[in-house]
Amino acid sequence: MLEDIKSRIEKLVSLYETEKRKSDGLAAELEALKAELEEAKVTISGLREKIDNLKLQSALTGSGDPALAKERITKLVREIDRCIKLLEK
């Protein structure tokens, strides 16, 4: 009877240690996945910003040429500055 109890306790301890290792492994995997998720969120945010910039560029130029967009924006800024100066007079 004592041997049976001792055997069961050893088996229980063994099962506990196995589950503890699994738990530790899952906790480490969870942390890695959380870090990966944060990286993905940052990447998605950056890509959304690029999409918005490309949409704005396309709306301003009607094409995908960055130099043309920059030129058009510069002209718009000059025109706004000129209007502000006229309003100040």
Stockholm file with secondary structure:
# STOCKHOLM 1.0

chainA/1-89         MLEDIKSRIEKLVSLYETEKRKSDGLAAELEALKAELEEAKVTISGLREKIDNLKLQSALTGSGDPALAKERITKLVREIDRCIKLLEK
#=GR chainA/1-89 SS CHHHHHHHHHHHHHHHHHHHHHHHHHHHHHHHHHHHHHHHHHHHHHHHHHHHHHHHHHHHHSSSCHHHHHHHHHHHHHHHHHHHHHHHC
#=GC SS_cons        CHHHHHHHHHHHHHHHHHHHHHHHHHHHHHHHHHHHHHHHHHHHHHHHHHHHHHHHHHHHHSSSCHHHHHHHHHHHHHHHHHHHHHHHC
//
